[in-house]
Amino acid sequence: MLRSLPKLSLLFSSARNPRYLTSAQRFTSQGRRPTSRVKIGAATTLSILSKSTSTISSAIASETAAEDQVQQIKLLTSTDDKYGGVTVELNHPMDSSEFIQVLRASVSHWRQLGKKGVWIKLPIRLAGLVEALVKEGFWYHHAEPNYLMLVYWIPDSPSTIPANATHRVGVGSFVMNEKQEVLVVQENSGLFQGTGIWKFPTGVVDQGEDICVAAVREVKEETGVESEFVEVLAFRQSHNSFFEKSDLFFVCMLRPLSFNIQRQRFEILDAQWMPFEEYAAQPFVQKSELLKYINDTCLAKMGGQYSGFCPISTSSNFSDQKNYLYLNAGTLKSSYSS
């Protein structure tokens, strides 16, 4: 359609340009229909055939409308997920009013495509767009040190967007030497600060960290003792423990590889090797049903009457990385041989 536009130079006339006027007169003298003149601006007139006026004007109008539509519809760059949703990672600053227009056009587009959940990852430097997103119906999903994640559910049906992480994972390390002494610490802060209570080294598993690795790391950080992981003896689940989240706590047995204690002064008030009986006799421990069960488990393990769960490196269909399956390896081997 646009390829014919250069031919229009024959149809334009100007009072100050007799060459174009002559061309136009010659064009109409060949038996064509009379022309109509439309004045454009103060100095230029448009002299074209009546029938051509409608055709060309319609073509130009259609082309202009199409171009305007392309310019007006801007969509957010997104990637599809495996659950019928899309994820958007915003990177460039944008005026809030302009962003709302782009956001609405994008949501409309995703709705037409049958998409469901919308995840928008907002870097902390673009936090000014939070208000616009919330006004459009988005809600907070989770936050990390360098970004916020907001979500939106498109269909007129109950949302199936999964909740944010529901559990925190902690470890407690039972480390005993050949003298039947257990490694214990007194904390310099937190719940047990100033109580004089001796306890196992404990800590929180970091993101992307295995339980067996976290247990060894926490012992090293708090006491300076090197150790190797043996097995998970037991685990406990509790709720509403940390910002209303649930908590998984794994009691792990470790074998010491060094014995010299160098406590972490910031978190640990004191650390020592203590006879297990002395540790278990503490009034606080005696009053705790949970700790008594843990102590009984440790004693049974010491006596060779209990087997926990060892980490077995394995692969999974859900990840390319190796992960650990914790199981009672001894019992499993016995079942194979029988």
C-alpha positions in Angstrom: 0.0 0.0 0.0 2.7 2.5 1.0 4.7 1.6 -2.2 2.2 3.7 -4.3 2.7 6.9 -2.2 5.7 8.2 -4.3 3.3 8.5 -7.3 1.3 11.1 -5.4 3.9 13.7 -6.3 2.1 14.0 -9.7 -1.1 14.9 -7.9 0.1 17.7 -5.7 0.0 21.3 -7.0 1.2 24.6 -5.5 0.4 28.1 -6.6 4.1 28.8 -6.4 5.2 25.7 -8.4 3.9 25.8 -12.0 5.7 22.6 -12.9 3.5 20.5 -10.6 0.4 22.5 -11.7 1.2 21.6 -15.3 1.6 18.0 -14.5 -1.7 18.0 -12.7 -3.5 19.7 -15.6 -2.0 17.2 -18.1 -3.2 14.4 -15.9 -6.8 15.7 -15.9 -6.9 16.5 -19.6 -6.6 12.8 -20.5 -10.3 12.2 -19.8 -10.1 11.7 -16.1 -12.8 12.7 -13.7 -12.8 16.3 -12.5 -10.7 17.0 -9.5 -11.6 18.4 -6.1 -9.3 20.8 -4.3 -8.8 20.7 -0.5 -6.7 23.4 1.1 -4.0 22.2 3.5 -2.5 24.9 5.6 -2.1 28.4 4.2 0.1 27.8 1.2 -0.4 24.3 0.0 -3.4 22.8 -1.8 -4.1 19.1 -2.6 -5.4 18.5 -6.2 -6.5 14.9 -6.7 -9.3 12.9 -8.4 -12.5 12.5 -6.4 -12.4 8.7 -6.4 -8.7 8.7 -5.6 -9.2 11.0 -2.7 -11.3 8.4 -0.9 -9.0 5.5 -1.7 -5.7 7.3 -0.8 -7.1 9.0 2.3 -8.5 5.7 3.6 -5.2 4.0 2.9 -3.2 6.7 4.8 -5.7 6.7 7.6 -5.5 3.0 8.0 -1.8 2.9 7.9 -1.6 5.8 10.4 -4.0 4.1 12.8 -2.0 0.8 12.6 1.2 2.7 13.3 -0.4 4.5 16.2 -1.7 1.3 17.6 1.7 -0.3 17.5 3.2 2.7 19.2 0.5 2.8 21.9 0.5 -0.9 22.9 3.7 -1.6 24.9 3.9 -4.9 26.7 6.1 -6.0 29.6 8.8 -8.5 28.6 7.8 -11.8 30.3 8.8 -15.5 30.3 6.3 -18.4 30.6 6.5 -20.7 33.5 5.5 -24.4 33.7 2.2 -23.7 35.4 0.4 -21.4 32.9 1.8 -18.2 34.3 4.3 -15.5 33.4 7.3 -14.0 35.2 8.4 -10.4 34.6 11.7 -9.0 35.8 11.7 -5.2 35.7 15.0 -3.5 35.1 14.4 0.0 33.8 13.0 3.0 35.6 9.5 4.0 34.4 7.1 6.8 35.3 4.3 5.5 37.5 1.4 6.6 35.2 3.2 5.2 32.1 3.9 2.0 34.0 0.2 1.5 34.8 -0.8 1.8 31.2 1.8 -0.7 30.1 0.8 -3.0 33.0 -2.8 -2.9 32.1 -2.1 -3.6 28.4 0.1 -6.5 29.4 -2.4 -8.1 31.8 -5.1 -7.8 29.1 -2.7 -9.5 26.6 -1.9 -12.3 29.1 -5.6 -12.8 29.8 -6.3 -13.3 26.1 -3.5 -15.9 26.0 -5.2 -17.7 28.9 -2.4 -17.1 31.3 -3.0 -17.5 35.1 -0.5 -16.2 37.6 1.7 -13.1 37.1 4.9 -12.8 39.0 6.6 -9.4 38.9 10.2 -9.3 40.3 10.8 -5.7 41.4 14.4 -4.7 42.2 14.7 -2.6 45.3 15.8 0.5 43.3 12.3 0.4 41.5 10.4 0.2 44.8 8.5 3.4 43.8 6.3 1.2 41.5 5.0 -0.8 44.4 2.0 1.5 44.9 1.0 1.3 41.3 1.2 -2.5 41.3 -0.9 -2.8 44.6 -3.5 -0.5 43.2 -3.9 -2.7 40.2 -4.5 -5.7 42.4 -1.1 -7.2 42.9 0.0 -8.4 46.3 3.2 -9.2 48.1 4.5 -12.7 47.8 8.0 -12.5 49.4 10.9 -10.2 49.8 14.7 -10.6 49.6 17.5 -8.1 50.3 17.6 -6.9 46.7 14.1 -7.4 45.4 10.3 -7.7 46.1 8.1 -10.3 44.4 4.5 -9.3 43.7 1.9 -11.6 42.2 -1.5 -11.3 40.5 -4.1 -13.9 39.6 -5.9 -13.4 36.3 -8.8 -15.9 36.0 -12.1 -15.5 37.8 -11.4 -18.4 40.0 -9.6 -19.1 43.4 -5.9 -18.4 43.1 -3.6 -21.4 43.1 -0.4 -19.4 43.5 1.7 -21.2 46.2 2.4 -19.4 49.4 5.8 -18.1 50.3 8.2 -20.4 52.1 6.4 -21.8 55.2 9.2 -23.3 57.2 12.6 -22.4 58.6 15.1 -25.2 59.0 17.4 -25.5 62.0 20.0 -27.9 63.2 21.4 -29.0 66.6 24.6 -30.9 66.7 25.3 -33.8 69.2 29.1 -34.1 69.2 30.7 -36.6 71.6 34.4 -37.4 72.1 35.9 -40.7 73.3 35.6 -39.7 77.0 31.8 -39.6 76.6 31.9 -35.9 76.8 29.5 -33.8 74.8 30.3 -30.4 73.2 28.1 -27.7 74.7 27.8 -23.9 74.6 26.3 -21.0 76.5 24.8 -18.3 74.2 25.6 -14.7 74.5 22.3 -13.6 73.0 18.8 -14.9 72.3 16.4 -16.9 74.4 19.1 -18.5 76.6 21.1 -15.3 77.2 22.0 -15.0 80.9 20.4 -18.3 81.9 23.5 -20.3 82.4 22.0 -23.1 80.4 24.4 -25.4 78.5 23.1 -26.6 75.1 24.2 -28.2 71.9 25.5 -25.9 69.1 22.6 -24.9 67.0 21.9 -22.7 64.0 19.8 -22.1 60.9 20.4 -23.8 57.5 21.3 -21.3 54.8 19.5 -21.2 51.5 21.0 -23.8 49.2 22.8 -25.5 52.0 22.4 -29.2 52.9 21.4 -30.2 56.5 24.6 -32.3 56.9 26.8 -29.4 55.7 25.0 -26.8 58.0 25.5 -29.0 61.1 29.3 -29.2 60.5 29.5 -25.4 59.7 27.6 -24.4 62.9 29.9 -26.4 65.1 32.9 -24.9 63.5 31.6 -21.4 63.7 30.5 -21.6 67.3 33.3 -23.6 68.9 36.1 -23.9 66.4 35.9 -27.7 66.5 36.3 -29.6 63.2 33.8 -32.5 62.7 32.2 -34.8 60.2 28.6 -35.6 59.8 27.4 -39.1 60.9 23.5 -39.1 60.8 20.3 -37.4 61.6 19.0 -38.8 64.9 15.6 -37.2 65.0 13.7 -34.1 63.9 11.0 -31.9 65.3 8.4 -29.7 63.7 6.9 -26.7 65.4 4.7 -23.7 64.4 4.5 -20.0 64.8 8.1 -19.8 65.8 9.7 -17.1 63.6 7.5 -14.4 62.1 4.6 -16.9 62.2 6.5 -19.4 60.2 6.8 -23.1 61.0 10.1 -24.6 62.0 11.9 -27.9 61.3 14.7 -28.8 63.7 17.1 -31.7 62.9 19.1 -33.3 65.7 22.3 -34.4 64.1 25.2 -36.6 65.3 28.7 -35.5 64.4 32.1 -37.1 65.0 34.8 -34.6 66.2 38.0 -34.4 64.2 39.6 -31.8 66.5 39.1 -31.0 70.2 40.6 -27.6 70.9 37.8 -25.1 71.5 38.0 -21.6 70.1 34.5 -20.0 70.7 32.9 -17.4 68.6 32.9 -14.4 71.0 30.1 -12.5 69.3 27.4 -15.2 69.8 28.9 -17.6 72.3 29.6 -16.8 75.9 31.4 -20.0 76.7 32.0 -23.5 75.2 33.4 -26.7 76.7 33.4 -30.5 76.7 31.0 -31.7 79.4 30.2 -35.2 80.6 26.9 -36.2 79.1 25.4 -37.1 82.5 26.2 -33.6 83.8 24.6 -32.0 80.7 21.5 -34.1 81.0 21.1 -33.4 84.7 20.5 -29.7 84.2 17.1 -28.6 85.7 16.1 -27.0 82.4 16.8 -30.2 80.5 15.0 -32.3 83.1 11.9 -30.2 82.8 11.7 -30.3 79.0 9.9 -33.3 77.6 11.4 -32.6 74.2 15.0 -32.5 75.4 14.5 -35.7 77.5 13.4 -37.5 74.3 16.5 -36.2 72.5 18.8 -37.2 75.3 17.3 -40.7 75.4 17.9 -41.0 71.7 21.5 -39.9 72.1 22.0 -42.4 74.9 20.5 -45.2 72.8 22.8 -44.2 69.9 25.8 -44.3 72.3 24.8 -47.8 73.4 24.5 -49.1 69.8 20.7 -49.5 70.2 19.6 -46.9 67.8 20.2 -46.0 64.1 19.4 -42.7 62.6 19.4 -41.5 59.0 22.5 -41.2 56.9 22.7 -38.8 53.9 22.8 -40.7 50.6 23.8 -38.6 47.6 21.3 -39.1 44.8 19.9 -37.4 41.7 16.4 -36.2 41.0 14.0 -35.4 38.1 13.4 -32.0 39.7 17.0 -30.7 39.6 20.2 -31.2 37.8 22.1 -30.9 41.1 22.9 -33.7 43.4 20.9 -33.9 46.6 20.7 -36.0 49.7 18.2 -38.6 50.8 18.4 -39.3 54.5 17.6 -43.0 55.3 18.5 -45.8 57.7 21.3 -47.3 55.5 22.0 -50.2 57.8 18.5 -51.5 57.9 18.2 -51.0 54.2 21.3 -53.1 53.5 20.0 -55.8 55.9 16.7 -56.0 53.9 18.6 -56.4 50.7 20.6 -59.3 52.0 17.7 -61.2 53.5 
